[in-house]
Amino acid sequence: MKKFKIKKGDKVTIIAGDDKGTTAEVLQVFPKKDAVIVAGCKTVKKAIKPTEENKNGGFVTKEMPIHISNVKKVEV
């Protein structure tokens, strides 16, 4: 298994992509995909079908994974 220096809960800065320069917290790490999910970065809108719980359906915003090479750990 691969080992990363970035772990869940660490503060990171996005160094590439649309959210370049943003500093936020890591929510989840995917070692097999070499990716991390960062709070509030690379968000997308996902359509939700109407169900019994959610009568109207609608849209939900969620974070997508970012490749580990596009983030840099911020020293506290």
SVG drawing of the C-alpha trace seen along z (x, -y; Angstrom):
<svg xmlns="http://www.w3.org/2000/svg" viewBox="-43 -31 48 33">
<polyline fill="none" stroke="black" stroke-width="0.4" points="0.0,0.0 1.2,-3.5 2.0,-6.0 1.3,-9.7 2.4,-12.5 -1.1,-14.0 -3.7,-12.6 -7.3,-13.2 -7.6,-16.5 -4.4,-18.1 -4.5,-21.7 -3.5,-21.8 -3.1,-24.3 -4.3,-23.6 -1.4,-24.2 -3.1,-23.4 -6.6,-23.6 -9.6,-25.9 -9.2,-26.3 -5.5,-27.1 -4.4,-29.0 -7.2,-27.8 -6.3,-26.5 -8.7,-24.0 -8.9,-20.7 -8.6,-17.2 -11.8,-15.3 -10.8,-11.9 -7.7,-10.2 -7.9,-7.5 -4.4,-5.8 -5.4,-3.4 -6.5,-6.3 -3.7,-8.8 -6.5,-11.3 -7.8,-13.4 -11.1,-15.2 -10.6,-18.7 -13.4,-20.7 -15.1,-23.2 -12.8,-22.6 -13.7,-21.1 -17.4,-21.1 -20.0,-19.9 -23.8,-20.0 -25.4,-16.6 -29.1,-16.1 -31.2,-14.1 -34.3,-12.2 -37.5,-12.7 -37.9,-9.9 -40.3,-9.2 -37.9,-11.1 -37.2,-14.0 -40.5,-14.7 -39.1,-17.5 -35.7,-16.2 -33.3,-18.9 -29.5,-19.5 -26.8,-18.7 -23.3,-20.2 -20.5,-17.7 -16.7,-17.7 -14.9,-15.6 -11.4,-14.0 -8.2,-15.9 -5.0,-14.2 -2.5,-14.1 0.1,-15.9 -2.1,-19.0 -2.1,-19.6 0.6,-20.8 0.6,-20.3 0.6,-23.6 2.9,-23.6 1.1,-24.9"/>
</svg>
